[in-house]
Amino acid sequence: MKTLFWKENKLYLLDQRKLPHEITYVICGDHYAVATAISEMVVRGAPAIGVAAAYGIALAALQNQSSPEFLPALQGAGDDLIKTRPTAVNLRWAVKQMLVTAKEYATESKSVITTQLINKAEAIAAEDIKVNRLIGAHGAVLINDGACILTLCNAGALATAGYGTALGVISAAYTNQRKISVFACETRPYLQGARLTTWELSQAGIPVTLIVDNAAGLLFQRKMIDMVLVGADRIVSNGDVANKIGTYPLSILAEEHNVPFYVAAPLSTFDLTLSSREEIPIEERNSYEITHIAGVKITGDEIPVYNPAFDLTPAEKISAIITERGIIYRPDREKITALFAQDGEQDDE
Amino acid sequence: MKTLFWKENKLYLLDQRKLPHEITYVICGDHYAVATAISEMVVRGAPAIGVAAAYGIALAALQNQSSPEFLPALQGAGDDLIKTRPTAVNLRWAVKQMLVTAKEYATESKSVITTQLINKAEAIAAEDIKVNRLIGAHGAVLINDGACILTLCNAGALATAGYGTALGVISAAYTNQRKISVFACETRPYLQGARLTTWELSQAGIPVTLIVDNAAGLLFQRKMIDMVLVGADRIVSNGDVANKIGTYPLSILAEEHNVPFYVAAPLSTFDLTLSSREEIPIEERNSYEITHIAGVKITGDEIPVYNPAFDLTPAEKISAIITERGIIYRPDREKITALFAQDGEQDDE
């Protein structure tokens, strides 16, 4: 089951709103459709959103073959895409990669630029899977035989072009014959844990038990959790992490119970332009996600709702960040700077 | 809107499963109906369950007028009722009060005993409301003008015979002209916060905003919470508290952010026979509460679920317990023993 794929100049997005009950794809023919799909959660997960946005720029190029303002049109499409989800930084990163490619070929014909943009989007998608496999390989060493892992939201194949970040680490460990099991927090309001993580892990044959987010505390009290492992939507230069709402409380519980707290994310999730968590914009989503579940109204009329989609975990609560370039134990500004200095692959955004 | 009332030898229970969309009552004609109503959450909240169970014993007496084994039948009814919810201790307390009354009048006719049992159940209900008003009056002094209070589950009029414990304190503070506001955690899995607390507070004109349980962490990070105030299902002799699943994580967050964490509960919620939280039985409920919301299936098929209904907050995380006999700051065994020694009202169960 592919999270997304490109076929005959269209982007196919697995409609994650309908999982696990229906397997259907939303077909996007222009970047507006991609932007709508991102804001309406057809596709979600920081890396997957980034890849979708890259294809969105390719679609904008295809749509603007007769435009006199080709490069500005791509820039405009990028702005439209970036606006959809303000917290996850991979989106911005991927759009930037695409616009840099467009500029590199600026003196060529629109047709050549467009071909290069399609190739670049395909490369970003392929690279994402490669990177996730490296994250998995690095992270698997952290998982002892028999470990019970708590995770929140979905940082699996569905959140990426494939394989997953946090769930990629779990898959890698499982493939290494380790007897592991997972508790998946259901992850209100959008229930990515209940709908997506349990489905992905079950399909992979990895033992998973669903809990409500509220139950995490009791699990720690009863020593049922050996480690917490989550993904990230943005990691800033001091190691602070923005991730799905509910992540920060898990980090506090983990600390209280001396359980390691791990974050798995590609380098494209790092935003070195920000120095600490206070600078990260937190997306607020509509109240409908809370007042209605599966289309059924839960609350009374006109109840005010506050629906922030992410929270902020301070670096000092994080035991390690697992990246494709290795593990950063006890992350801080110095170690992150050193990791990025290791070679020139990362652009100095 | 009464949570429950007695009329023409029947117990009327407001069907809380249907709130806030429908106002209907379940009418119980025998103790079996009461037991079913308690286990199926028609009535919930430790004090309300206790009162309902008291009436359940009165119904058992009415049903057994021709039984040769009248007192044993009442004892059996008590056992049936106690079995329904193992964590909340008010249930056990109320059944015991009723059986003590039956024994006091054991030499009288069944008819006299039955009348006394009905009177006793009515007295327990009336006493619950009186006690809640005292809790409210004591606790209101803890709430500063302009305070923003975080609460979980529903510890309001609906959780009691009337007025409420934690929400009773909030009502009392609000009546004292304090400008207060409340964040209500939706309280998965059963959504008592989303369905009941927002409804109760809105009806009282008290400003309330609904959040998912996962959002509490970010609210603390943003200094939006001045105090946490919750009810309790059982408080043991060292001050440890069993309450709705998700309470313990709030206590850890409150401690991390130097925010006071208060518990409001009547003396009937104390279980002095247990010395610490490890001894409290934690009810596990069915997986349907998690896999389905409002009757709609959320997860895939055959996903294993763990659904504990309560967690345990250590006394050292609690700033104060508010009772009808006053406030126990920094609760511990010594202070609780002293409170109960103040007079002879509390039976020495």
Interface residues (C-beta under 8 A of the other chain):
Chain A: P20 H21 F183 E186 T187 R188 P189 L191 A194 R195 T198 W199 S202 P207 V208 T209 L210 I211 V212 D213 N214 A215 A216 G217 L218 L219 Q221 K244 I245 G246 T247 Y248 P249 I252 L253 E256 I282 I290 T291 I293 A294 G295 V296 K297 I298 T299 G300 I303 P304 V305 Y306 N307 P308 F310 D311 L312
Chain B: P20 H21 F183 E186 T187 R188 P189 L191 A194 R195 T198 W199 S202 P207 V208 T209 L210 I211 V212 D213 N214 A215 A216 G217 L218 L219 Q221 K244 I245 G246 T247 Y248 P249 I252 L253 E256 I282 S287 I290 T291 I293 A294 G295 V296 K297 I298 T299 G300 I303 P304 V305 Y306 N307 P308 F310 D311 L312
